[in-house]
């Protein structure tokens, strides 16, 4: 039976070859007919080859049908003439910039640590994809069918391309995707050669993903990791990433005489140096932003400072404020001002304008002296100390609290700890994109296992912390096309400085994480999922989320790949009190930082957390605009009493103006 399939595939290949040869012959005849007659007495030129690499600028005609022949083939516009002397000089400068980049890579990085982490990542990718390969090697008949599908699809794309060279207008096998910005240039579609590259790449990438999906018997973690590595490799080998196979880069390089590559290599060397030998891809022009002026500019004062935090209290803008203060606990993976980006996007400023006395924790950007500051230190010296300070500053013992991402996870643990101790100072809590159950923890879970943690522990043992650039790069790998290769092409090949964008500035302003904190979080949550298994202990106290009976408002977002909405939904069921679960639009940041004035995204409400996530969504009610006003109604209904506005600090002497000093320390 196998031999019969082989013969069948062989026959198909011969037929495909014959068809290609026939199309090529028709193309040659068409070119001969389209050439003007030579004048008598002059020597005729040799046959002109097909201009596969010529870049066309004219827009393609609409597709009228698979076999409709155009009146005449489009005439590709040739590339600009090359100034050889200038180009050679620029290439010499490029080599010089390359030496500087190499020096930055060699001189800054701890080679042993880098090799250890790289080896762990390569070994895991090899092992994971090897598991998929073993399945297909054990199923030769199925593998043969899959290979035939790949060959057949690529052959059909090639046949279509050859028909285009004869002047036919034929629809693509793989249609253009408007959302895929890598191939947005018209030349990817108008030029048959580059269209062939685009279609062949996308077809093969989709086929590779299908091979993982169709491999039977894989456990969910292995399948998820295999798909992740397949996407990562596919993104890396895209023809859009290379000068020779990207029409935009080809034209830019020739028109700029190679100067674009010099600028790009200079940025590459600078980014290597900024990352300490690890490439820290610049995503934004950071010269356009100043903390306290352009970003994090809501007026306030730092009213407390210790080893792990500065506590900021904001200046009121209303004559009266709600008696119950609001404490915000942001993540420490990035800096707090994601909640105070600018006047239009600031949740902090908006909450102040609604009449809240707002406090926010600004976590320290740690050095080696903070290596042993773990979750317990962040709980005691962070959240619990903040509650003490708020009472001194306002005279109010009871507060409402909100936590974002890992800041919310720490807040949930703190609430369970407080409940065990009989501490009732937090009367209600809001979770922004927060997980407490990590059994379905999203794409980040793919990057974490014992082998990788061992490599990270080895690196952190030398420094006392996780370098901010490493965490940033990990998040970037979850969206490689948008957050890695887009900038590699634009920055290092086109030589174009990225634009000024506040959210990307915040994203690139990464922070270090203490060794003890990061190791505890990764192992206890992502690897062992201790919280909802009832195995977490904080300062000798077993953590039981059922003891948390205060009102909870939990906002998740539809497109969140860091704290998936389904994971948040699952975790919220473990609390002992009433949970108002809300599903916002967009992703981990844009879905949370969604001011009402923008009127974007919308949100969904759906009642109690019963049944599955899909069942809850099916019964949910859609609402337009931001979820912030919905939250405001929920939180103020619990404690509507108001008091005269409070100035920052109260009886405490303010230390400095907001946004403080910790936020200015670069990671």
C-alpha positions in Angstrom: 0.0 0.0 0.0 2.9 2.4 0.8 4.5 1.6 -2.6 1.2 2.4 -4.3 1.0 5.8 -2.6 4.6 6.5 -3.5 3.8 5.7 -7.2 0.8 8.0 -7.0 2.8 10.8 -5.6 5.5 10.3 -8.2 2.9 10.5 -11.0 1.5 13.7 -9.5 5.0 15.2 -9.4 5.6 14.3 -13.0 2.3 15.9 -14.0 3.1 19.0 -12.0 6.5 19.3 -13.7 5.0 18.9 -17.1 2.4 21.6 -16.3 5.1 24.0 -15.1 7.2 23.4 -18.3 4.1 24.0 -20.4 3.4 27.2 -18.6 7.0 28.3 -19.0 6.8 27.6 -22.7 3.6 29.7 -23.1 5.3 32.5 -21.1 8.3 32.5 -23.5 6.0 32.6 -26.6 4.0 35.4 -25.0 7.2 37.4 -24.5 8.3 36.9 -28.1 5.0 38.1 -29.4 5.0 41.2 -27.2 8.5 42.3 -28.4 8.6 44.9 -31.2 10.1 43.7 -34.6 13.8 44.5 -35.1 14.8 46.7 -38.0 16.3 44.9 -40.9 20.1 44.9 -41.0 20.5 45.2 -37.2 21.6 42.3 -35.1 18.7 41.0 -33.0 19.3 40.9 -29.2 19.3 37.6 -27.3 16.1 36.5 -25.7 15.2 38.7 -22.7 14.7 36.7 -19.5 11.7 37.0 -17.2 12.2 39.9 -14.9 11.3 38.0 -11.7 13.1 40.4 -9.3 12.0 43.7 -10.9 9.9 45.7 -8.5 6.6 47.0 -9.9 5.1 50.2 -8.8 1.8 50.2 -10.9 -1.2 49.0 -9.0 -2.5 45.6 -10.0 -5.7 45.4 -12.0 -8.8 43.8 -10.3 -9.0 40.0 -10.6 -11.7 39.3 -13.1 -11.4 35.5 -13.3 -8.9 32.7 -13.1 -8.3 32.5 -16.8 -8.8 36.0 -18.1 -5.8 37.2 -20.0 -4.6 40.8 -19.6 -4.1 42.9 -22.7 -0.4 43.1 -21.9 1.8 42.2 -19.0 2.6 45.0 -16.6 6.0 46.5 -17.1 8.0 46.2 -13.9 9.8 49.4 -12.9 13.5 48.7 -12.6 15.3 49.4 -9.3 17.2 52.7 -9.1 20.7 52.8 -10.4 23.4 52.0 -7.8 26.0 54.6 -6.9 28.8 52.0 -6.5 31.4 54.3 -4.9 29.0 55.7 -2.3 27.5 52.2 -1.7 31.0 50.8 -1.1 31.9 53.6 1.4 28.7 52.9 3.3 29.4 49.2 3.4 32.8 50.0 5.0 31.0 52.1 7.7 28.5 49.2 8.1 31.4 46.9 8.9 32.7 49.4 11.5 29.3 49.6 13.2 29.2 45.8 13.1 32.4 45.7 15.1 30.9 48.0 17.7 27.9 45.8 18.0 30.1 42.7 18.4 32.1 44.5 21.1 28.9 45.4 22.9 27.7 41.8 22.8 31.0 40.3 23.9 32.0 42.9 26.4 28.7 43.3 28.3 27.2 39.9 28.7 28.0 37.2 31.2 28.8 34.5 28.7 28.2 31.6 31.1 24.8 32.8 32.2 23.7 33.6 28.7 24.8 30.2 27.4 23.0 28.4 30.3 19.7 30.1 29.5 20.1 29.8 25.8 21.0 26.1 26.1 17.9 25.5 28.2 15.7 27.2 25.7 17.2 25.4 22.7 17.1 22.0 24.5 13.4 22.5 25.3 12.5 23.5 21.8 14.4 20.5 20.4 12.8 18.2 22.8 9.3 19.5 22.3 9.4 19.6 18.5 11.1 16.2 18.6 8.1 14.8 20.3 5.9 16.0 17.4 8.4 14.6 14.8 8.4 11.2 16.6 4.6 10.9 16.1 4.9 11.5 12.3 7.9 9.2 11.9 5.8 6.5 13.5 3.0 7.2 11.0 4.7 7.1 7.6 1.4 6.8 5.6 0.0 9.9 7.3 3.3 11.7 7.0 3.3 10.9 3.2 -0.2 12.4 2.8 0.9 15.5 4.8 4.0 15.9 2.6 1.9 15.5 -0.5 -0.4 18.3 0.8 2.6 20.6 1.3 4.1 19.8 -2.1 0.8 20.1 -3.9 0.0 23.5 -2.4 3.4 24.9 -3.1 3.3 23.5 -6.6 -0.1 25.1 -7.2 1.3 28.5 -6.0 4.2 28.2 -8.4 1.8 27.3 -11.3 -0.3 30.3 -10.5 2.9 32.5 -10.4 3.9 31.3 -13.9 0.5 32.1 -15.2 0.8 35.6 -14.0 4.1 36.0 -15.9 2.2 35.2 -19.1 -0.1 38.1 -18.4 -3.0 36.2 -16.8 -4.8 37.7 -13.8 -5.4 34.9 -11.3 -6.5 35.0 -7.7 -3.9 34.0 -5.1 -3.9 30.6 -3.4 -3.2 32.4 -0.1 -5.1 35.6 0.0 -3.7 38.8 1.5 -4.5 39.3 5.2 -5.0 43.1 5.9 -4.1 42.5 9.5 -0.7 41.1 8.7 1.4 44.3 8.4 4.5 42.4 7.3 3.1 42.1 3.8 1.2 45.4 3.6 3.4 46.9 0.8 1.6 46.7 -2.6 4.7 45.2 -4.1 4.1 41.9 -2.2 0.9 41.5 -4.3 1.8 43.3 -7.5 5.1 41.7 -8.2 4.7 37.9 -9.0 8.0 37.0 -7.6 7.4 38.5 -4.2 3.8 37.4 -4.2 5.1 33.8 -4.7 7.5 34.2 -1.8 4.7 35.6 0.4 2.2 32.8 -0.5 4.7 30.0 -0.2 5.9 31.2 3.2 2.4 31.6 4.6 1.2 28.3 3.2 4.2 26.4 4.7 3.9 28.2 8.1 0.2 27.2 8.2 1.1 23.6 7.2 3.7 23.4 10.0 1.1 24.5 12.6 -1.4 22.0 11.2 1.3 19.3 11.7 1.3 20.1 15.4 -2.5 20.3 15.7 -2.9 16.9 13.9 -0.3 15.1 16.0 -2.3 12.8 18.3 -1.5 11.8 21.8 0.3 15.0 22.9 -0.4 16.4 26.3 -1.8 19.9 26.3 1.4 21.5 27.6 3.6 19.8 25.0 1.1 20.8 22.2 1.0 24.4 23.4 4.8 24.6 23.6 5.1 23.0 20.1 2.7 25.5 18.6 4.6 28.3 20.3 8.0 27.2 19.0 6.5 26.7 15.6 5.2 30.2 15.6 8.5 31.5 16.8 10.5 29.8 14.1 8.0 30.7 11.4 8.1 34.3 12.4 11.9 34.3 12.3 12.2 32.9 8.8 9.6 35.2 7.2 10.8 36.6 3.9 9.8 40.1 5.2 12.8 39.8 7.7 15.5 39.8 5.0 16.8 42.4 2.6 17.1 40.1 -0.4 13.5 38.9 -0.1 11.7 42.0 1.1 10.9 44.5 -1.8 10.6 47.4 0.7 14.0 46.7 2.1 15.6 46.2 -1.3 14.3 49.5 -2.6 15.2 51.4 0.7 18.7 50.0 0.7 19.4 51.0 -2.9 17.8 54.4 -2.7 19.7 55.2 0.5 22.9 53.7 -0.8 23.1 51.5 2.2 22.9 54.3 4.7 19.8 52.8 6.2 21.9 49.7 7.2 24.5 51.9 8.9 21.8 53.7 11.0 20.3 50.3 11.8 23.6 48.7 12.9 24.3 51.8 15.1 20.9 51.3 16.8 21.6 47.6 17.1 24.9 48.2 18.9 23.3 50.7 21.2 20.4 48.3 22.0 22.9 45.5 22.8 24.8 47.8 25.1 21.6 49.0 26.8 20.6 45.4 27.5 24.0 44.5 28.9 24.8 42.2 26.0 21.2 41.0 25.6 19.4 42.7 22.8 16.9 45.2 24.2 14.9 46.2 21.1 13.9 49.8 21.2 10.2 50.1 20.6 9.8 53.9 21.1 11.6 57.2 20.9 12.2 57.6 24.6 13.7 61.1 24.2 10.1 62.5 23.9 9.0 61.5 27.4 9.8 62.8 30.9 8.4 61.3 34.0 6.3 63.7 36.0 5.8 66.0 33.0 4.7 63.9 30.0 3.9 60.7 31.9 3.0 59.9 35.6 2.0 63.6 35.9 -1.0 63.5 38.2 -0.1 65.8 41.2 0.6 64.1 44.5 3.3 63.4 47.1 5.3 60.4 48.2 4.2 60.0 51.8 6.2 56.9 52.8 9.3 55.1 51.6 10.9 51.8 52.7 13.0 49.0 51.1 10.3 47.7 48.7 8.0 50.7 48.0 7.2 54.3 47.9 3.6 55.1 48.7 2.1 58.0 46.7 -1.0 60.0 47.8 -2.6 62.1 45.1 -3.8 65.7 45.5 -7.6 66.0 45.5 -9.4 68.0 42.8 -12.9 67.9 44.4 -14.1 69.7 47.6 -15.3 66.5 49.1 -14.0 63.0 48.7 -15.3 59.5 49.6 -14.4 58.7 53.2 -13.0 55.3 52.2 -9.6 55.6 50.5 -8.6 53.7 47.4 -5.3 51.7 47.5 -3.8 50.6 44.1 -1.4 47.7 43.9 0.3 47.6 40.5 2.5 44.9 39.1 6.3 45.1 39.8 7.2 43.5 36.5 6.7 47.0 35.0 6.4 50.4 36.7 3.2 51.7 38.3 2.5 54.5 35.9 0.6 52.2 33.5 -2.2 53.5 35.7 -1.1 57.1 35.2 0.1 57.4 31.6 -1.1 60.9 30.8 -4.1 63.2 31.3 -6.3 61.3 28.8 -5.4 57.7 29.8 -4.8 58.0 33.5 -7.0 55.8 35.7 -5.4 57.5 38.7 -6.4 61.0 37.6 -9.9 59.9 36.6 -10.4 58.2 40.1 -9.2 61.4 41.8 -11.7 63.4 39.7 -14.5 61.1 40.8 -13.7 62.0 44.4 -11.5 59.2 45.7 -8.5 59.7 47.9 -6.1 57.6 45.8 -2.9 55.9 47.1 -0.6 53.9 44.8 2.4 51.7 45.5 5.5 52.4 43.5 7.6 49.3 43.8 11.4 49.5 44.2 13.6 48.7 41.1 15.8 46.4 43.1 19.6 45.9 43.1 21.5 43.0 44.5 20.8 44.2 48.1 17.2 43.2 47.7 17.8 39.7 46.5 16.0 38.1 49.4 12.9 40.2 49.2 10.2 37.7 48.3 6.4 37.7 48.2 6.2 37.8 52.0 8.4 40.9 52.1 6.2 42.5 49.4 3.1 41.6 51.5 4.4 43.0 54.8 6.5 45.9 53.7 4.2 46.7 50.8 0.5 46.2 51.1 0.2 45.8 54.9 2.5 48.7 55.6 0.5 50.8 53.1 -2.6 50.1 55.1 -0.9 51.4 58.2 0.3 54.5 56.5 -3.1 55.2 54.9 -4.7 55.2 58.4 -2.1 57.6 59.7 -2.5 59.9 56.7 -6.3 59.9 56.6 -7.6 58.7 59.9 -9.6 56.0 58.1 -9.0 52.4 59.0 -11.1 50.8 56.3 -10.1 51.0 52.6 -11.0 49.6 49.2 -8.1 48.0 47.3 -7.4 47.2 43.7 -4.6 45.0 42.3 -3.3 44.7 38.7 -1.9 41.4 37.3 0.8 40.0 39.7 0.0 42.9 42.0 -3.5 41.5 42.2 -2.2 38.0 42.8 -0.2 39.3 45.8 -3.3 41.3 47.0 -5.4 38.1 46.9 -2.8 36.2 49.0 -2.7 39.2 51.4 -6.5 39.1 51.7 -6.5 35.4 52.6 -3.7 36.0 55.1 -5.6 38.9 56.6 -8.8 36.9 56.9 -6.9 34.2 58.8 -5.6 36.9 61.2 -9.0 38.6 61.6 -7.7 41.7 59.9 -10.7 43.4 58.2 -9.1 46.7 57.0 -9.8 46.0 53.3 -13.6 46.2 52.8 -13.8 45.5 49.1 -11.3 44.6 46.3 -11.0 45.0 42.6 -8.8 42.8 40.4 -7.5 44.0 37.1 -6.6 41.1 34.9 -5.6 39.0 37.9 -5.0 35.2 38.1 -5.1 33.1 41.3 -5.5 29.8 39.5 -2.7 29.0 37.0 -3.9 25.7 35.5 -4.8 27.6 32.2 -2.4 30.5 32.7 -1.9 31.5 29.0 1.0 31.8 26.8 3.5 32.8 29.5 3.1 29.3 31.0 4.7 27.9 27.9 8.0 29.6 28.7 8.2 28.2 32.2 9.3 24.8 33.4 11.8 23.4 35.9 14.7 23.2 33.4 14.2 26.9 32.4 13.8 27.9 36.1 17.0 26.1 36.9 18.8 28.2 34.3 17.2 31.4 35.5 18.1 30.6 39.1 21.7 30.1 38.1 21.7 33.5 36.4 19.9 35.2 39.3 22.3 33.7 41.8 25.0 35.8 40.3 23.1 39.1 40.2 20.5 38.8 42.9 17.7 39.7 40.5 16.1 39.0 37.2 17.2 41.6 34.7 14.3 43.6 33.3 15.3 43.1 29.7 14.9 39.3 30.1 11.3 39.6 31.3 10.6 42.1 28.6 12.0 39.8 25.9 10.0 36.9 27.3 6.8 38.9 26.8 7.9 40.0 23.4 8.3 36.4 22.3 4.6 35.8 22.9 3.9 38.2 20.0 7.0 37.9 17.8 5.7 39.5 14.7 4.4 42.7 16.4 6.9 43.1 19.2 10.2 41.7 17.7 10.4 41.4 14.0 8.5 44.5 13.2 11.1 46.5 15.1 14.0 44.4 13.8 13.0 45.3 10.2 12.1 49.0 10.9 15.0 49.8 13.3 17.9 47.7 12.1 17.2 47.3 8.4 15.3 50.4 7.4 17.2 52.4 9.9 14.1 54.2 11.1 13.8 55.4 14.7 10.6 54.2 16.3 7.8 56.7 16.9 6.9 58.3 20.3 4.1 56.3 21.9 3.4 56.5 25.6 2.3 53.0 26.2 5.3 51.5 24.4 7.6 53.8 26.4 6.1 52.4 29.6 6.5 48.8 28.2 10.2 49.4 27.5 10.8 51.0 30.9 11.3 47.5 32.5 12.2 46.8 36.0 14.4 44.2 37.8 12.8 41.6 40.0 14.4 40.2 43.2 15.6 36.7 42.9 13.5 35.4 45.8 10.4 37.1 44.5 10.6 35.9 40.9 11.6 32.3 41.8 8.7 32.0 44.3 6.2 33.4 41.9 7.2 31.2 38.9 7.4 28.0 40.9 4.5 28.5 43.4 2.1 29.8 40.8 3.0 28.8 37.2 4.7 25.5 37.8 3.0 24.1 41.0 -0.3 26.2 41.0 -0.3 26.1 44.8 -2.8 28.8 45.6 -6.0 27.1 44.5 -4.7 23.7 45.4 -4.6 24.9 49.0 -0.8 24.4 49.3 0.3 28.1 49.5 1.7 29.3 52.8 2.6 32.9 53.6 4.5 33.8 56.8 3.4 30.4 58.3 -0.3 30.9 57.4 -2.0 28.5 55.0 -3.7 30.5 52.3 -7.4 29.7 51.8 -9.2 31.9 49.3 -12.6 30.7 50.7 -12.0 33.0 53.7 -12.0 36.0 51.5 -15.7 37.0 51.7 -15.6 40.7 50.9 -17.2 42.0 47.7 -15.0 41.5 44.6 -15.0 43.2 41.2 -12.9 41.3 38.7 -12.3 42.7 35.2 -10.7 40.4 32.6 -10.3 41.1 28.9 -11.1 39.1 25.8 -7.7 39.2 24.1 -5.5 38.9 27.1 -2.6 36.4 26.5 -1.0 37.0 29.9 -4.0 36.6 32.1 -6.6 34.9 29.9 -10.2 35.6 30.6 -11.0 31.9 31.0 -8.2 31.6 33.6 -9.4 34.6 35.5 -13.0 33.3 35.5 -11.8 29.9 36.8 -9.8 31.4 39.6 -12.5 33.8 40.7 -14.7 30.8 41.6 -12.3 30.0 44.5 -13.2 33.1 46.6 -15.7 32.8 49.4 -17.7 35.9 48.7 -19.7 37.6 45.9 -17.7 38.2 42.7 -18.8 40.6 40.0 -17.0 39.3 36.9 -16.8 41.6 34.0 -15.3 40.9 30.5 -13.7 43.8 28.8 -12.6 44.2 25.2 -9.0 44.3 23.8 -6.0 42.9 25.8 -4.0 43.0 29.0 -3.2 46.7 28.9 -5.6 48.5 26.4 -8.6 46.6 27.8 -7.9 47.9 31.4 -6.6 51.4 30.5 -9.8 52.2 28.7 -11.0 55.8 29.7 -14.6 56.6 29.1 -13.9 59.6 26.9 -12.5 57.3 24.2 -15.7 55.3 23.9 -13.8 52.1 22.9 -14.0 48.3 23.2 -17.1 47.8 25.4 -17.6 45.2 28.1 -19.8 42.3 29.1 -21.6 41.5 32.3 -23.3 38.2 33.0 -24.3 37.6 36.6 -22.9 34.9 39.0 -19.9 32.7 38.1 -21.8 29.6 37.4 -21.2 27.0 34.7 -18.3 27.2 32.2 -16.7 30.4 30.9 -18.3 29.8 27.5 -21.8 29.4 29.1 -21.3 32.6 31.0 -20.3 34.5 27.8 -23.3 33.0 25.9 -25.7 34.5 28.5 -23.7 37.8 28.9 -25.0 41.2 28.2 -22.9 43.6 26.0 -22.4 47.2 26.9 -20.8 50.0 24.9 -17.8 52.0 26.1 -15.5 51.8 29.1 -16.1 49.6 32.1 -14.8 52.3 34.4 -18.2 54.0 35.1 -19.7 50.5 35.8 -17.0 49.9 38.4 -17.5 53.4 39.8 -21.2 52.7 40.4 -20.3 49.3 42.0 -17.7 50.6 44.4 -19.4 53.9 45.5 -22.6 52.1 46.3 -20.7 50.2 49.1 -19.4 53.3 50.9 -21.1 56.5 49.7 -20.2 58.7 52.7 -18.1 61.7 51.9 -15.8 64.0 53.9 -13.8 67.2 53.2 -10.9 66.7 50.8 -7.6 65.6 52.3 -4.2 67.0 51.4 -1.5 64.4 50.8 0.2 63.2 54.0 -2.1 64.5 56.6 -0.1 64.3 59.8 2.8 62.7 57.8 5.4 64.9 56.3 5.6 64.3 52.5 9.0 63.1 51.3 8.9 64.4 47.7 6.6 65.1 44.8 5.0 62.4 42.8 6.0 60.2 40.9 8.8 59.8 43.4 12.3 58.5 43.0 11.9 54.7 42.7 10.1 55.0 39.4 13.1 56.9 37.9 15.6 54.0 38.5 16.3 52.3 35.1 16.1 48.5 34.9 
